[in-house]
Amino acid sequence: MDKSSKSAMASITTRSTDKSAGSHEDLASVPVLKAGFLWRDGEILSGMRAKRYYKLQGKVLHEMSDSKPGASVLYSLNVYGCTVRIVKDAGSGGGLVSAAESIGKSFTSKLAIDSADKSYAIHIYDESKQRDIVLRAASQKECQSWFDVLIVECGTALTYFYDLGKMIGSGAYGQVYEAKRKADGKTCAAKAVSKLTAARKELQYLARETAIMKKLDHPHCVETLDIFDSDGKIWFVMELLKGGELFDIVSEMHHFTEAQAVEVARQIVSGIAYLHANKIVHRDIKPENVLCVNRTFPLQCKITDFGLSNFLPDTPDTSLALKSYVGTPNYVAPEVMLQRPYGPAVDIFAVGVVLYILLCGRFPFYGERDDEYLARCRRGPKFLDKYWAGVSEDAKDLIVKMTAYDPNERPSAEEVLEHSWFDKLDDPDFATKSAAIATKTMHSTARRRANELDALK
């Protein structure tokens, strides 16, 4: 994972944006993100600097009486919403560029010279009180270290590290923008999810999604570069998957084969195996949540959208650990529809549905009512010769096992990867012998949108 912009991501959590609450936080319950001695410029006599011990707890910076345990707090500042900049003495006279003047200007976060003489300082500017604080560290490295933590906690780090571009997607979850990382010009995707209009349950999902996204590190799960709490929103900065949705790509192809489907399925199941090994259940696997890095084969696929995902408890048996009724119709496992406790097997069922559609372009299970859907799930998938004549028996066998009505009969993700169907990847003749798959009826977002536009004409 690229670490160049991980500007203290490990310390980022979902925090309140209420500035009035900052100075009243229980110090014992808030983690200390940074602590040490700094020199604060005097406000009355120019040039006077008082050496003080500072602690940043959450978004509140405390000036302490000393560094000993139990020391009293002399002053507290909620830095959320403040402007934080590294600035340099203006000249030999010791004048300093003020934080108020620096707003809107581009100051580099990587210092160019040694600052043992404390010629560089951190300005924290509180616009609401029209007040700025000048803090100096003993070295350039320490000055930079404080800045890197403060810029995150002040809630303005997103625009410090990234330039936001055009909106490239939107939905009930929020908006997605194209973004460019200032450090190296890397193009990314920045998803904004509002906290201000979210219900309490939705805020719990958001906090959980934040924790999950910070944990992910797998070639077939979307990479998270940074997470920011800013202006009442959580911003997820992720790699930009320019290929788009898997099924949009496949549905536009004139020639798609089972051999190509095997490789795509292997990548998806590999990502699911990684999630389950880390005690994460996705709970919303569907074609829209499988995106691609590129649009030509061989495709590189990645699982995305962890808004409904959840952690499993640290117990030996997790098969009945979850209870929430979540998911997307036609991909939801029977036990979820029946509102019974469930576990990782729901992801296996959903991937089985995706695989069925990938190989024939149609849903295996459907119904206008829940009982109709459940009856078809209980019956199991059908493989009509009209659509399945050229598909291998190994593929059909795997789909039957993955979509078993009883979750206890479904294989684990690791067991799926051991299935004989994936052995075909080692057969050099399989790519040329496997039959082409009809993609004209394949469910895809692009086709659905086109149909909706035609209906309006």
HELIX and SHEET records of a PDB file:
HELIX    1   1 MET A    9  SER A   11  5                                   3    
HELIX    2   2 LYS A   19  HIS A   24  5                                   6    
HELIX    3   3 LEU A   27  SER A   29  5                                   3    
HELIX    4   4 ALA A   99  SER A  102  1                                   4    
HELIX    5   5 GLN A  140  GLU A  153  1                                  14    
HELIX    6   6 ALA A  157  PHE A  161  1                                   5    
HELIX    7   7 ARG A  200  LYS A  215  1                                  16    
HELIX    8   8 LEU A  246  SER A  251  1                                   6    
HELIX    9   9 GLU A  258  ALA A  277  1                                  20    
HELIX   10  10 PRO A  287  ASN A  289  5                                   3    
HELIX   11  11 PRO A  334  MET A  337  1                                   4    
HELIX   12  12 ALA A  345  CYS A  360  1                                  16    
HELIX   13  13 ASP A  370  ARG A  379  1                                  10    
HELIX   14  14 ASP A  385  TRP A  388  1                                   4    
HELIX   15  15 GLU A  393  MET A  402  1                                  10    
HELIX   16  16 PRO A  407  GLU A  409  5                                   3    
HELIX   17  17 ALA A  413  LEU A  417  1                                   5    
HELIX   18  18 SER A  420  ASP A  426  5                                   7    
HELIX   19  19 PHE A  430  LYS A  433  1                                   4    
HELIX   20  20 THR A  445  LEU A  456  1                                  12    
SHEET    1   A 7 VAL A  73  ASN A  78  0                                        
SHEET    2   A 7 VAL A  60  MET A  64 -1                                        
SHEET    3   A 7 ARG A  49  GLN A  57 -1                                        
SHEET    4   A 7 VAL A  32  ASP A  41 -1                                        
SHEET    5   A 7 ARG A 131  ARG A 136 -1                                        
SHEET    6   A 7 TYR A 120  ASP A 126 -1                                        
SHEET    7   A 7 THR A  83  LYS A  88 -1                                        
SHEET    1   B 5 TYR A 162  GLY A 171  0                                        
SHEET    2   B 5 GLY A 174  ARG A 181 -1                                        
SHEET    3   B 5 THR A 187  SER A 194 -1                                        
SHEET    4   B 5 LYS A 233  GLU A 239 -1                                        
SHEET    5   B 5 THR A 224  SER A 230 -1                                        
SHEET    1   C 3 GLY A 244  GLU A 245  0                                        
SHEET    2   C 3 VAL A 290  CYS A 292 -1                                        
SHEET    3   C 3 CYS A 301  ILE A 303 -1                                        
SHEET    1   D 2 PHE A 256  THR A 257  0                                        
SHEET    2   D 2 ALA A 436  ILE A 437 -1                                        
SHEET    1   E 2 ILE A 280  VAL A 281  0                                        
SHEET    2   E 2 ASN A 310  PHE A 311 -1                                        
END                                                                             
